[in-house]
């Protein structure tokens, strides 16, 4: 089993001969954000047996990036996403994507791997205003090992029971600025999540990739620091968890179990 971090929340999980891609974002710039670290993922990053989308925010469900998938690719999205995002319907027609909409507790099998949708505490709306009708999700990829991709989430009651036993946790630790509000994990809250989930290993994601245009000189350490701070906080709060701090495009083979 190997995990490659391409930047932001985009990862490839390879387990039991199955390639799982999470929240693909393959552009240098979108909206008010631009990629400030790491090269764009190579074309091979879009090769996957199944693609998981955690929620509808445009940095996680990005139709131009999904357009790089091979025709007929399998896509797993939260229940209601197709109705809420017209771009998904267009891609389904143009590329013949096989889209599965799932709720917490639903499972999708791909080869020897089972993907289980789990709850997340995060605003799942496509736009800042509008009906909150599509919940955010995380996913547990179960093959030779159990890998939890959290998407975007805050800490929530019953998190450990909802996610279940996992070997590796891919946790968001940053965002677009120095303050992360309700429904997010910063380095301290992500380290607290480790105490609840008790994985053997963890990989920080969702930091140090995109940053608002024009804010390069404003508290730039807030852009770079979350990964290192998560390592420090995890050592204090969950010393039994091995943290893998990856660079963009780097991969690691986490161990299973304690």
Secondary structure as GFF3:
##gff-version 3
##sequence-region A 1 258
A	DSSP	beta_strand	2	7	.	.	.	ID=ss1
A	DSSP	beta_strand	10	15	.	.	.	ID=ss2
A	DSSP	beta_strand	18	22	.	.	.	ID=ss3
A	DSSP	beta_strand	29	30	.	.	.	ID=ss4
A	DSSP	beta_strand	33	35	.	.	.	ID=ss5
A	DSSP	three_ten_helix	43	46	.	.	.	ID=ss6
A	DSSP	beta_strand	50	52	.	.	.	ID=ss7
A	DSSP	alpha_helix	63	66	.	.	.	ID=ss8
A	DSSP	beta_strand	74	78	.	.	.	ID=ss9
A	DSSP	alpha_helix	81	84	.	.	.	ID=ss10
A	DSSP	alpha_helix	86	95	.	.	.	ID=ss11
A	DSSP	beta_strand	98	102	.	.	.	ID=ss12
A	DSSP	beta_strand	107	110	.	.	.	ID=ss13
A	DSSP	beta_strand	113	119	.	.	.	ID=ss14
A	DSSP	beta_strand	137	142	.	.	.	ID=ss15
A	DSSP	beta_strand	146	149	.	.	.	ID=ss16
A	DSSP	alpha_helix	159	163	.	.	.	ID=ss17
A	DSSP	beta_strand	168	172	.	.	.	ID=ss18
A	DSSP	alpha_helix	187	197	.	.	.	ID=ss19
A	DSSP	beta_strand	201	205	.	.	.	ID=ss20
A	DSSP	beta_strand	210	212	.	.	.	ID=ss21
A	DSSP	alpha_helix	221	224	.	.	.	ID=ss22
A	DSSP	alpha_helix	226	237	.	.	.	ID=ss23
A	DSSP	beta_strand	242	244	.	.	.	ID=ss24
A	DSSP	beta_strand	251	252	.	.	.	ID=ss25
###
